[in-house]
Amino acid sequence: MKKPKTSADYQREYRKRLRDQGLVKKEVWIHPNHARILSQYEQVFRNPLITSGKTCNTQLKEIEVSMNKKNTWTTHSLFEALLETEMVSSNQASIKLEESTKATIHMVLHSMGDLPVYVTVAGEQILAESLLWPQDMVNDVVAFNDEVLVTHKIFPLSTISLDTLPTGERYYTMFGALSAFSSLFDVVFEIELLADNVIKAADAYSKFLPSQMMVEV
C-alpha cells in the first residue's frame, strides 16, 4: 500500500514547481497589516507575461486601488459595529472593550448561559476564542489530546488549542479565525457558531472531565 503524502511532501512539490518555472525565493520583512497586499504583489511578479516596467506598474496600481476600496476591521471599529447588532441590542449578549497590552472585545453571550467570548483583530485576521477548561482538570491528557485530533472536525469553523494564560495555567481553548475584510454578518455568525461549538464540546468530551462539570471560563 502506497504511503500517504504528508504536508511536508506537498510543500516540497510546490516549491519544486516554483523553481521549475524559473522563480527564485526572496525573503522580505513587512508589517502584518500589509500581508494581503504583499500576497497580491507576489502574484504580479510571478507572471512571466509582465515584461515591462510600465505594465508592472499598471498592475500594482490596480491592486492599490482595489485594496483602498475595501474596509479592514480594527478591534475598535469592530467593537463599535457590534454594539449596533441585534445580538447586543436585544440583550442576547453584552459587550465591552478591554484595553491592556492589546485591545480585546469581551462578549458575554447570555443566550448561551453567559458564555464569554473574546474577539481581537490582528493585522488581517479576526480571532474569536473561548476558554474550555484547564488542562489539569482532564483525567487523561494523552487520551484526550488524541481524541481531539481525531474528532475536532465535527465542530465546523472552530479549532481547539492548548494555551498558557498569563497566570501560568494551561487551558484548552476553542477558537475560530476569519479575514479582517469579512462582513459584519460573517463575524457575528462566527461568534455564534463558536459559542455553540463550545457547548457541544463540553458534551462530546465529557468522559474526560469531572462528572457534572459545567463549561468553565
Secondary structure, 3 states (H helix, E strand, C coil): CCCCCCHHHHHHHHHHHHHHCCCCCCCCCCCHHHHHHHHHHHHHHHCCCCCCHHHHHHHHHHHHHHHHCCCCCCHHHHHHHHHCCHHHHCCCEEEEEECCCCCEEEEEEHHHCCEEEEEEEECCEEEEEEEEEEHHHCCCHHHHHHHHHHHHHHCCCCEEEEEECCCCCEEEEEEEEEECCCCHHHHHHHHHHHHHHHHHHHHHCHHHCCCCCCCCC
